[in-house]
């Protein structure tokens, strides 16, 4: 029986161990776990995801149980919300590359719940407070006891960007070969230079060989500031993780100009109307888009004619049925299924990763962060 009080990991502690190999591995594990195994002929069909953990485990597959997020309105004020996002991820692995030195590579299970408050009026307070606060609760998967409480805002931002990185690796690079993400130089466009756009830009350059990075933001000064910050950071990076040469970083006057020569596009805005259209993309398609927008509808920032020409992939089909109602194109599949089965798009395909985010991603990343922090304490 666990008689110890739960450990609290603040934002500074979390930031201390966050790194892309760790987060990417955890997110990839979550993407694979959410894929429902295809039952052999004659087997009874499975119920909801994770409803038959013994059956899943006996097949050697990881699995997920993650109900739809619950939204509670505070004080009858729709601008004050409490969101709860629980998840259980079973029978998955984190190796030494992704878990801060944990080389045991044994199957593990994680039970977690992310709790988010969204109070828009906080920015009007004196002094202003953050409008969104996220925390992740980690429970003992065997006893249900609360073991840790972890600041979750950075984890949320990083896992969202990481999902785009993993999707780009398997939906774009792998169509050109098994090691293309290490060998092939690309042009990247980032449309929207808020928190997500900033980290997408930095992460794309840190994880892939980016030859050219184009930036667009509605308020251009923010794109200019990001360009200057990235140039300074890369120039002083002694690890030389940006390939044989630093990317050519350019600020563009329109979204169409930014994406005109792009192989990979990351668009993360609150736009209600499309910012990019099919006519903006290069004629020789072979383009991948990470759509991360958080507007009134998830797919508002990309035009219908792009969707109608694209293969659209999601992180979780079950979530997509609820959150992507009205999507102007059929969904080709889940990214996790592409990872597991290697059914990569054709070289000239136009693909979209419609990012929604999953509680299971938060759970796996939080587990990896806790493992890394415990490793640091030894």
N, C-alpha and C positions, 0 to 999 in steps of 0.2 A: 504493500500500500504506500502511495506517495504522500508523505506528510509535509513535504517542503512547499513553501509558498511559491506561486508562479513567478517566473523571472520576467522582468520588463526590459526589453531592448528598445532604447530610444532611437530617434532618427540618425543621430551621429554614429551610433554603434552599427546600424544597418549599413550606412554609407561606407563605413570603414572596410567592409568585406565584399560589397557589390562589385562584380566584374562580369564581363560579357561571357566568357566560357562557362561560368557557373550558372548564370541566368539563362543562357541559351539552352544548356543541357536540361535544366529544370522545365523550361517551357516546352521543349521538344518532347520530354517525357509526358507532360500533361496533354499535348496534342495527340500523341499516340494512344494514351490511355482512354481518351474519350471515344475512340472508334469502336463501335460494337463489333464483336467477332461475328463472322458469317457462319451460321449454324450449318453443319454437314447435312446432306440430304437425309431426311427421316427424323432429324432432331426436332424437338418442339421449338418454336420461335421464342426468342428471349423477350422479357418484359422490358420495363424501363431500364435505362443505363444503370448498371451496378446492382440491379435487383437480384442477381444470382451470383454473388461473389464466389461461392464455392466452385460453381461451374467455370467461371472465368479463371480462377486460380489453377484449377486442375488442368486447364489448357495452357498454362504458362503465360497468360496474357495479363497485362495491367488493365485496370478498369476504374471507372469513375461513377460516383453518385453525386450529382449536383443539381438540386432543385432550382427552379427559377428564383431570382432574387426577390426578396420581400421588401416592400416600401411602406414605411410608416410616416404619416403626416403628423407633425408636432403642432400643437396649439391651433389646430384647424387652419394652419397657414401653409399653403402649398409651396412656399419658398423655403420651408424648414422641413427637411426630410431626414429620416434615418433609414439606411439601406442595409440589409443583412444578406450575405452571400456565402452560404455554407458549402463545403465540398469534402468528399472522402475520395482519396486516390489510393488504390490498393495494388500491391504486387509490382511496384516499379523500382527502377534502379537509378542511383546517382553515382557516377564513378569518381575517381580521384581528380580528373580534370575539371569536374563541375561542382565539387562539394568541399572545397577548402581543405584538401588533403585526405579526405575519407576514401581510402583505396579498397575498402572491403568489398564494394560492388555487390552487396547482398540486397535481396528484395526488401523493400520497406513499404509501409503504409502511412498515410498522413490524413489526419482529421483536423480540419481547420474551418474557421468562419471569419470572413472579412466584414467588418462593421464600418460603415461610412456615414458621416453626417454631412449634409449639404445645406448650409445656412447662408443664402445669398446676401442677406442683410449684414453679415459680419464685416464686409468691406466698408460699410458706412460708419462703423463704430470708431471711437477715438480712444486709443489708437486702433487702426483697422486690424482685424483678425482674418486668418485664412477662411475662405468660404467652404472649403472642403477639407475634411480631416478623415484619415483612414487608419484603422488599426486592425491587426490580424491576431486572432486567438488560435493558439496551437494546443491541441488536446492529446493526451495519451490515447493512441488508437486502440489499446487493449482495455483500459479501464475507464476512459472517458474523462479523466481528471484533467483540469486545465494546467498545462505545464509552462506556457509562455504567452506573454502579450507583447506584440511587436508593432512598432510604428510602421504603417503600411503605405504611406503616400509615395515614397520613393520606389517601393516594390511595385506598386501599381504602374507607375510611369515606365520603369525599366521592363516589366514583363510585357507591356503593350508594345514597346519598341522591339523587344526581343521576338515577339510573335511575327513582326514584319521581317526581321532578319531571317528567321527560320523559314518563313514562307518564301522569301526571295531566294534563299539557298536551294529549296526543293522545287519551286514552281518556275524559277528563271534559270539559275545556273545549271542545275542538274540536267536540263534538256540538252546541254552541250557536252556533257560528259561527267564522269564520277568525281573529278577534282577541279571542275571548272571554276568553282568559287575561289580557288587559290591561284588560278592561272589567268583568268580572263579579266581584262580591264573593262570598266563600264562607266557610262555617264549617268549620274543620278540627279534627279530634280526633286526639290522639296518645296511644296506649295503650302504655305502657312508656317510661320516661324514663331509660334507660341512654344509652350513648354514641350509639347510632343514633337513639333517640327525641329526644335533645337536639338533634342536628343536623337531624333532620327538622323539628322545630318551628321552629327558627331559619330554615331554608331555605325552608319553605313561606311564612313571613311575608316573607322577603326577595324571593321570586320572584313571588308572587301577591298579590292584594288580599284579605287575610284579615280578615274582620269580627270573627270570634270564634274563639278558640283554646281548646279544652278539653283538659286534661291528666289522665291517670290513671297511677298507678304503684302496685304492690303495697305498697311502703313509701312512704307518702304524703309524708314529709318531702322525698324526692328530687323529687317533682312540685312541691312548694312552692318549693324552692330554684330549680328551673328557671324557674318562673313569675316569681319575683323577679328572676332574672338577665336574663330576656328583657325585662321591664318597664324595668329600668335601662338596658339596652343600647339599646332602641328610643327611650327618652326622650332619650338623649344622641347619637343618630345624626343628624348634621347633613345627611346626604345625602337624608333624607326618602324613603327607598326603600320605605316601608311603605304607600304610598297616601295618600289624603286624610286618613285618621285612623288612629291606632294600634289594633291589635286589642284586643278585650276578652278578657283572659286569665283563665281560671277553672280551679281545681283541683277535681276531682270525686272522690267517694267510691267510685265503682265504674266499671268499664269501660262497662257499659250506660248509665249516666248520661252519660258522656263522649261517646258516639257518638249519642245520641238525636236531636240536631238537626244532625248533621254532614253536609256535602256530600262531604267527602273525609276518609277515615280512614287513618291511618298506624299500623300495629301492628307492634311490633318487640320481641318478648320471647322467653324460653326456655320459655314455657308448654307443658306436655304436654296440657292440657285446654283446650277452647274458652273464651276470655274474652268473646267477643261472639257473639250469636245473632241470628237473623232478627227475632225479636220486639223486639230492642233498637233496630233501625233505624227511621227514620221511615217512616210508611205510604206516603207519596209517595216512591218510592225515589230515582231519579236520584242514586245514590250511587256513589262510587268508593273502593275499598279498596286500599291498598298494603300487602301482607303480606310482611314482611321477617324473620319469625321465624327463629331458629336453634336450635330445639328438636330433639328426637329425630327428629321429622318436620317438614318445612318448613311443612306446612299444619295443624299441631296447634292453633294459637291461634285459628283461625276455625272456627265450627261447620259441620257438614255441611249444615244447612238453608240457610245462606247460600251455600255453594258450589253447591248444587243449583239455586239461583235465579239464579246469576250467569253472566256471560260471563267466562271466565278467560283471561287473556293472560299470556304468559311472554316472557323475553328471548331464549331460544333453545330451539326445539322439541327439538333433539337432546339437550341437557342435561336437558330435562324428562322425556324418556323414561327416563332413568336415575335422576333424583333425585326425581321426583314419583310414584313407584309407589304406587298406592292412592288417588290424588287423587279425591275423591268427586264429580267433575264432569268433563265433557270439556273439552279446551283449545280455545278459540275461535281462537287464532292467536298470532302473535308481534307485539310492539309495533312492531318495525321494518317489518313488512308494512303495518300501519295507517298509519305515517308515510309510506311510499312511495306507497301506493295511495289514501289518504284514505278508507278504509272505516270511518268512525267509528261507534261504537255509537249506538243511538237515545237520545233525550233522557232517557227514563225508565228506562233500563237500569241494572241493578246490575252493576258491573264489578269485577274483582279483577286487580291486577297481582301475580302470584306471583313475587317477586324471588328469583333464585338467584345472580346475579352471574356475570360472564364474564371470562376472561382477556383477551379482546379489549378490554373496557372499560378494564382496567388498562393495556393497551398503548397505547391511544389517548390516555388521560389523561396517561400518562408522557411520551409524545411531545410533547403540548401543553405540559406543564410544562418539559421540556427546551428547547423552542423559546422559551418565555417567559424562561427563565433566560439563554439565550444572547443574547436580545434585550436583556436588562438589562445585559449585560456589554459591549455595543457602545458 
